[in-house]
Amino acid sequence: MAKRITGTGINRRTLLQGTAVTAGALMAPNIVIAQEKPKELIVRAWGGAWGEALKSGVADGFTAETGIPVRLDFTEDNEIKPKIWAAVDQGRVPPIHVNWDTTTNATISARRDVCVDLSDLPNLKGLLPIAKPTGLEGWPLVNTYSYVYVCAYRPEAFPEGAPTTWKVLLDEKFKKRSALYDDGIGFNPIAVIAGGGTLKDIPDNMEPGWEFYRKLKANEPLLGEDPDFTSWFQNGEIDIACTISVNARAARESGIEVEWTVPEEGCKVDTDGLWIPRGLPENEEYWAKQLVNYALSKDAQEKWCGALGLPPVYPGLPVPADLQGDPAYPTTPEDYAKLVSIPSPILVDNQPIWFAKFNEIFQG
């Protein structure tokens, strides 16, 4: 449910005749399978640096190997979910071929049994354990990388060094100068700890977090989605934010003075994944699987995750030079132990409640 960008949907496509390719990264290496190629494959995606990374790391390479164009559909993830569900329930063809989704959102769809089984993808073999979804049977989705909701900040606003605690958000000097996602995603569990609670309080006692938010509301933080954070930093509108490291890195790469850290309360670590909706024509499902399989290949993982600056699920890939030793780029069990991980089933069952409470406090 990461809030990244909104957009408009795309209508269904017509098909063109085609033949399969022979490519080691795809499902059937060294075997030519006659399958009608679709005119294009549509992948629901996030915009900004996210969509650019998917295009350069996955879509362009897949198109080069298969000749099938990949179109990115920037419909917001929560907006497209009911459209997919309705199509599956009514026996209609879904509006996209592949959904690039948060693991939590994907798990909700998997529980509803609207996802194609991916267990026959060859490139699943040898991936890191984090690629396997938890609390589900089989492979209705595959996690593609992990990411951290960091404490991003402008060094100019912190001359004494990086902030060591999230409680700094309550400082009056950051009134209207801080930012969170517009439903609190990535920060709701952290708010509990910053408010004096512990991990053991989650999810049964979230009150310390809600009290922290009530205090924070007086500072009028900006609330937005991924592209907003980059532009806010670029325009000098904020000094500190809870945002995914990708956004802070994108701002820094554009020449903006932005750094990030993991405060003493920790930062939430999560995963995104890919899944395919049921109900596609047989040939379209086949090529959608080819695309997901390609996204799990060594070359695609290195390019895609390298562009995002996120730890891939393909093992042994090099860490980008600017992220060596970064606590927000976990590569070992010890690294992950320093972060806050909430099991997907808990998120699935509780995030809607947390989002509603966040909105009640900040927008009620």
KEFIDO-6224 format. One record per residue (C-alpha): x, z, y. Coordinates in steps of 0.05 Angstrom, whole numbers, plus 5000, padded with zeros to 4 digits. Example, Ala and Ser with C-alpha at 12.3 -4.5 7.8 and 13.67 -1.06 7.14 Angstrom:
BEGIN
> X|Z|Y
> 5246|5156|4910 $
> 5273|5143|4979 $
//
This chain:
BEGIN
> X|Z|Y
> 5000|5000|5000 $
> 5059|4992|5046 $
> 5033|4967|5113 $
> 5072|4906|5129 $
> 5034|4849|5162 $
> 4965|4819|5165 $
> 4945|4746|5162 $
> 4893|4698|5136 $
> 4876|4676|5066 $
> 4889|4608|5037 $
> 4838|4566|4998 $
> 4848|4540|4928 $
> 4891|4480|4913 $
> 4884|4414|4877 $
> 4931|4397|4820 $
> 4983|4343|4810 $
> 5011|4317|4745 $
> 5080|4343|4728 $
> 5129|4360|4674 $
> 5166|4424|4659 $
> 5238|4437|4677 $
> 5297|4459|4635 $
> 5327|4520|4670 $
> 5361|4581|4644 $
> 5327|4626|4695 $
> 5258|4604|4673 $
> 5217|4623|4613 $
> 5236|4570|4564 $
> 5310|4554|4570 $
> 5332|4490|4537 $
> 5261|4472|4517 $
> 5219|4420|4553 $
> 5146|4440|4554 $
> 5094|4391|4580 $
> 5053|4430|4631 $
> 5015|4402|4689 $
> 5047|4427|4753 $
> 5004|4454|4809 $
> 5011|4424|4878 $
> 5038|4492|4900 $
> 5042|4564|4879 $
> 5014|4616|4927 $
> 5047|4684|4932 $
> 5016|4740|4973 $
> 5073|4769|5014 $
> 5092|4812|5074 $
> 5118|4778|5136 $
> 5179|4786|5180 $
> 5245|4801|5144 $
> 5205|4812|5080 $
> 5176|4742|5076 $
> 5242|4710|5098 $
> 5279|4745|5042 $
> 5228|4724|4990 $
> 5232|4652|5014 $
> 5307|4647|5014 $
> 5319|4690|4952 $
> 5263|4667|4906 $
> 5217|4613|4931 $
> 5269|4562|4953 $
> 5309|4569|4888 $
> 5247|4563|4845 $
> 5225|4501|4883 $
> 5294|4470|4875 $
> 5291|4480|4799 $
> 5218|4461|4788 $
> 5197|4417|4846 $
> 5137|4463|4858 $
> 5129|4487|4930 $
> 5116|4561|4940 $
> 5070|4581|4997 $
> 5070|4652|5023 $
> 5002|4681|5039 $
> 5007|4737|5089 $
> 4939|4767|5077 $
> 4946|4843|5081 $
> 4952|4873|5011 $
> 4889|4917|5017 $
> 4849|4858|5044 $
> 4866|4811|4986 $
> 4857|4863|4931 $
> 4780|4863|4932 $
> 4780|4787|4935 $
> 4821|4783|4872 $
> 4778|4835|4837 $
> 4714|4799|4856 $
> 4742|4732|4831 $
> 4761|4763|4763 $
> 4694|4799|4757 $
> 4655|4736|4773 $
> 4696|4689|4730 $
> 4723|4651|4791 $
> 4794|4627|4802 $
> 4831|4679|4843 $
> 4858|4660|4913 $
> 4932|4669|4896 $
> 4979|4659|4837 $
> 5026|4718|4846 $
> 5015|4783|4883 $
> 5076|4816|4914 $
> 5050|4886|4918 $
> 5068|4959|4922 $
> 5073|4990|4853 $
> 5017|5039|4872 $
> 4970|4983|4892 $
> 4990|4942|4831 $
> 4977|5001|4785 $
> 4906|5007|4813 $
> 4894|4934|4796 $
> 4926|4943|4727 $
> 4879|5000|4713 $
> 4822|4953|4730 $
> 4848|4903|4679 $
> 4855|4845|4727 $
> 4929|4832|4713 $
> 4960|4782|4665 $
> 5006|4811|4612 $
> 5079|4795|4629 $
> 5111|4823|4566 $
> 5133|4753|4543 $
> 5178|4741|4603 $
> 5250|4732|4577 $
> 5282|4762|4639 $
> 5250|4830|4626 $
> 5305|4842|4576 $
> 5362|4883|4603 $
> 5330|4905|4668 $
> 5340|4975|4694 $
> 5288|5026|4669 $
> 5256|5030|4738 $
> 5230|4959|4727 $
> 5179|4985|4676 $
> 5114|5011|4706 $
> 5097|5082|4687 $
> 5031|5107|4661 $
> 5010|5038|4637 $
> 5012|5001|4571 $
> 5054|4938|4567 $
> 5076|4899|4628 $
> 5015|4885|4672 $
> 5065|4885|4730 $
> 5140|4888|4738 $
> 5177|4929|4790 $
> 5228|4886|4826 $
> 5269|4935|4869 $
> 5266|5005|4899 $
> 5264|5024|4972 $
> 5268|5086|5016 $
> 5226|5107|5076 $
> 5284|5128|5119 $
> 5291|5167|5184 $
> 5311|5110|5230 $
> 5336|5127|5299 $
> 5371|5101|5361 $
> 5440|5134|5367 $
> 5433|5135|5442 $
> 5375|5185|5434 $
> 5417|5229|5388 $
> 5485|5237|5422 $
> 5502|5297|5378 $
> 5493|5257|5314 $
> 5439|5237|5265 $
> 5377|5280|5261 $
> 5383|5330|5204 $
> 5309|5347|5198 $
> 5243|5312|5205 $
> 5219|5370|5248 $
> 5253|5335|5306 $
> 5190|5292|5310 $
> 5156|5352|5341 $
> 5205|5355|5400 $
> 5169|5340|5465 $
> 5225|5293|5488 $
> 5201|5245|5435 $
> 5129|5243|5460 $
> 5105|5171|5451 $
> 5176|5155|5427 $
> 5167|5164|5352 $
> 5131|5121|5300 $
> 5097|5126|5232 $
> 5059|5077|5188 $
> 4987|5075|5209 $
> 4963|5111|5146 $
> 5022|5157|5137 $
> 5048|5120|5076 $
> 5119|5139|5060 $
> 5113|5204|5099 $
> 5053|5242|5073 $
> 5093|5279|5018 $
> 5151|5290|5067 $
> 5103|5321|5118 $
> 5085|5374|5066 $
> 5159|5394|5060 $
> 5171|5390|5135 $
> 5110|5434|5144 $
> 5139|5488|5101 $
> 5112|5468|5033 $
> 5149|5444|4971 $
> 5144|5387|4921 $
> 5105|5434|4876 $
> 5049|5435|4928 $
> 5038|5359|4919 $
> 4983|5339|4908 $
> 4942|5403|4901 $
> 4962|5436|4967 $
> 4973|5385|5022 $
> 4953|5433|5077 $
> 5025|5444|5102 $
> 5029|5369|5114 $
> 4963|5365|5150 $
> 4984|5423|5195 $
> 5049|5387|5210 $
> 5009|5325|5230 $
> 4963|5366|5275 $
> 5025|5389|5313 $
> 5054|5319|5313 $
> 4991|5289|5342 $
> 5006|5323|5408 $
> 5068|5278|5413 $
> 5025|5216|5406 $
> 5069|5177|5356 $
> 5061|5102|5353 $
> 5025|5079|5289 $
> 5037|5010|5260 $
> 5062|4964|5205 $
> 5130|4937|5185 $
> 5138|4882|5238 $
> 5119|4933|5292 $
> 5178|4978|5277 $
> 5228|4923|5286 $
> 5198|4900|5352 $
> 5191|4972|5377 $
> 5265|4985|5365 $
> 5283|4917|5395 $
> 5242|4932|5458 $
> 5269|5003|5464 $
> 5199|5032|5456 $
> 5217|5084|5404 $
> 5275|5130|5388 $
> 5258|5153|5318 $
> 5213|5129|5262 $
> 5195|5136|5188 $
> 5201|5065|5163 $
> 5229|5027|5105 $
> 5304|5015|5113 $
> 5292|4940|5112 $
> 5260|4944|5181 $
> 5316|4986|5211 $
> 5368|4940|5181 $
> 5333|4878|5208 $
> 5333|4909|5278 $
> 5407|4926|5271 $
> 5424|4856|5247 $
> 5390|4828|5309 $
> 5437|4867|5353 $
> 5396|4929|5365 $
> 5431|4997|5361 $
> 5393|5028|5303 $
> 5418|5075|5248 $
> 5383|5113|5193 $
> 5392|5176|5153 $
> 5362|5221|5099 $
> 5344|5288|5131 $
> 5346|5355|5094 $
> 5273|5349|5072 $
> 5290|5283|5038 $
> 5259|5214|5042 $
> 5207|5182|4997 $
> 5232|5130|4948 $
> 5184|5079|4920 $
> 5181|5010|4886 $
> 5146|4943|4896 $
> 5129|4894|4842 $
> 5099|4828|4822 $
> 5036|4814|4782 $
> 4991|4755|4765 $
> 4915|4758|4770 $
> 4874|4738|4709 $
> 4829|4677|4714 $
> 4879|4624|4734 $
> 4876|4556|4699 $
> 4923|4557|4639 $
> 4976|4513|4671 $
> 4975|4552|4736 $
> 4984|4618|4699 $
> 5042|4587|4661 $
> 5079|4567|4724 $
> 5062|4632|4759 $
> 5097|4667|4701 $
> 5155|4621|4710 $
> 5160|4642|4782 $
> 5158|4717|4765 $
> 5210|4706|4711 $
> 5254|4669|4760 $
> 5248|4727|4810 $
> 5278|4772|4757 $
> 5339|4728|4744 $
> 5408|4750|4766 $
> 5414|4697|4820 $
> 5345|4710|4851 $
> 5353|4785|4848 $
> 5421|4783|4882 $
> 5396|4737|4938 $
> 5327|4768|4947 $
> 5347|4842|4943 $
> 5412|4828|4980 $
> 5373|4798|5038 $
> 5327|4858|5039 $
> 5383|4908|5030 $
> 5347|4941|4971 $
> 5371|4963|4902 $
> 5351|4909|4851 $
> 5325|4921|4780 $
> 5377|4872|4753 $
> 5437|4915|4734 $
> 5507|4909|4759 $
> 5496|4869|4822 $
> 5542|4883|4881 $
> 5519|4929|4937 $
> 5517|4894|5005 $
> 5579|4911|5046 $
> 5540|4946|5101 $
> 5504|4991|5051 $
> 5563|5017|5012 $
> 5553|5092|5003 $
> 5486|5091|5040 $
> 5441|5148|5015 $
> 5381|5102|5025 $
> 5411|5053|4975 $
> 5407|5093|4910 $
> 5446|5067|4850 $
> 5457|5128|4807 $
> 5412|5185|4780 $
> 5447|5231|4828 $
> 5428|5186|4887 $
> 5355|5186|4865 $
> 5355|5262|4856 $
> 5368|5269|4931 $
> 5304|5230|4947 $
> 5230|5247|4938 $
> 5196|5209|4882 $
> 5122|5216|4870 $
> 5097|5188|4802 $
> 5053|5127|4809 $
> 4992|5159|4774 $
> 4993|5215|4826 $
> 4997|5165|4883 $
> 4941|5123|4854 $
> 4895|5182|4848 $
> 4912|5215|4914 $
> 4935|5164|4966 $
> 4865|5143|4988 $
> 4851|5217|5002 $
> 4916|5225|5040 $
> 4904|5162|5081 $
> 4834|5185|5100 $
> 4860|5253|5121 $
> 4916|5221|5162 $
> 4866|5177|5198 $
> 4820|5236|5210 $
> 4876|5275|5243 $
> 4907|5219|5285 $
> 4848|5174|5299 $
> 4788|5219|5291 $
//
